[in-house]
Every structure is written in structure tokens, then in C-alpha cells.
Amino acid sequence: MQYATPEAFKQALETRVRAAAMAGGTPMARFRQILVLDRFLARVFAEFGDRVIVKVALFSNSGSPERAQQRMSICACDTKR
């Protein structure tokens, strides 16, 4: 689908993200984080396939899910050895 302006594309994307977050009962900010991570990992695996190892850690010092932090490590493996 073509959009008339970049702003129109952004508005359509925001509307879809908001609707999906509401449908799943997930706060918008958390849904956006999950979506960005999902799309990033899809691109990494599309490019590197099984030559990459991803480790993701989710932790919270305060016990509050809203303040949880995540760390990610990515290692590209050389398969020619």
C-alpha cells in the first residue's frame, strides 16, 4: 500500500500498533518494545540464519514489571572453521 506522505504512513502504523496493543491488553510502551525487538531479531536471523546466537536477559531490581530491563548479546559465528 502506498501512502501520500511519510506522516500518513506513520499515523497508519501508530493506529495499527495501538489497536494491537489494546486487543492484547498490553500497555502501548511495552507492546512497542516487544515489536521492535521482534522485528530486529527477524532481520538478524534473515541475514545470518543459524550462524548467529542471541542471548536475551530480562531482569528487574525493583520487582515491578514496568521497570524491568533487558540486555541482549549477539554473537555471529564463523562456520568456515
Secondary structure, 3 states (H helix, E strand, C coil): CCCCCHHHHHHHHHHHHHHHHHHHCCCHHHHHHHHHHHHHHHHHHHHHHHHEEEEEEEECCCCCHHHCEEEEEEEECCCCC
